[in-house]
Amino acid sequence: MKIFFFPRDKLFWQYHCSALFLLAAIQGVITIFWQEEKLFNAVAGTVWLPLITTSVLVFRYLYKTRSWSRVSTARIIPGVLIYGLIMGALVTAVMLAITVPFFWSHLANNPEVIAHKVSVCGILLQTFIGNTLQDQLLIGAWIFIYISIAGNRRIREAEVSNLRLQNSLKEAQLANLGNQLNPHFLFNAINNIRFTIYENAAKADAMLTGLSEMLRYSLERSKQDKVRLSEELEIIALYIDLIKVQMEERLVFDMDVDSDLHGFLIPPMTLQLLVENAVKHGVDKLRHGGVIALRAKSTEQQLILTVSNNRGENKPLLNGEVSTNNIGIGLVNIQERLRLLYGDKASLHIEQSSDKFLVTLSVPRESGI
């Protein structure tokens, strides 16, 4: 990034000019009430303002171009004091060199100078030393304030950049997880159609129509973090119709979701994947099939959805026959999506027994537009 000697930041000039105005006002009051040589001091002060501004702008330019922000505090403090002394002496010398020639005779004939038998050079030397120390103090104070403000700005910019990076990473992770979910469903659906098309063309056509609707939904909603529950229920109904063409009476689907809950938001394809897992890893492997039940309820803060797989007339499970390792990557993906979207405000809980497998999805209650 190109560094300009004169800052382009309006806020910089607002702060700087406000400080100079305050200093000028204080010096003006002192000159009017407590000092002689009012005209000389007024002219000298007018010359001093651009000189002191130039001195601090030189430091700012070096600070940015020489990367002095990386210098440790133990080294920057003595450096600022030395810089302030040098620039204070230079500012005072230039100011006197410009101003004194116009007031030399006036200063030499000043009654107080004559009465105290003090030479003009002695007075100028005292003025030089006093103004140098004063300018060193002002330049040093300005620099330390500038370093503090610049440091705080860098910290804020770093925090903003970090947040942007985290958001980009979050979006990339969510997109990656979504891409893992969609091919999983597509592979199963195409296989089902492939096996059906030779046996019953009408059924295959119905399956293909349902699949196209689901793919359209998946493509349109994959770019969104959340969708209304009603949309997800519609896609689940399409999925059940699609899979029942193959499984027929082996699959019983029981859905009980109050219409008052349809407007709440959930991550897209999440609930559909829970139902799909229940079919693939539960009912589909049972000789007599089974019952998949979808339920929903809400509390003041949470929307709670449950998908259960009842074994029906099939024999009880042996210990260890079903585990989370046997249900594929789907639930792991859902858990990761919930973490990225909600943090610790959402959860996915799994319960299993000899005749039932239950997954409970809990997300914050949010209403869609």
Buried (B, 14 or more C-beta within 10 A) or exposed (E): EEEEEEBEEEEBEEBBEEBBEEBBEEBBEEBEEEEEBEEBBBBBBEBBBEBBBBBBBBBBBEBBEEEBEEBEEEEBBEEBBEBBBBBBBBBBBBBBEBBBEEBEEEBEEBEEBEEEEEEBEEBBEEBBEEBBBEBBBBBBEBBBEBBEEBEEEEEEEEEEEEEEEEEEEBEEBBEEBBEBBBEBBBEBBEEBBEEBBEEEEEBBBBBBEBBEBBBEBBEEBBEEBBBBBBBBBBBBEBBBBBBBBBBEEBBBBEBEBEEEBBEBBBBBBBBBBBBBBBBBBBBBEBEEBBBBBBBBEBEEEBBBBBBBBBBBEBEEBEEEEBEEEEBBEBBBBBBBBBBBBBEEEBBBEEEBEEBBBBBBBBBBBEEBE
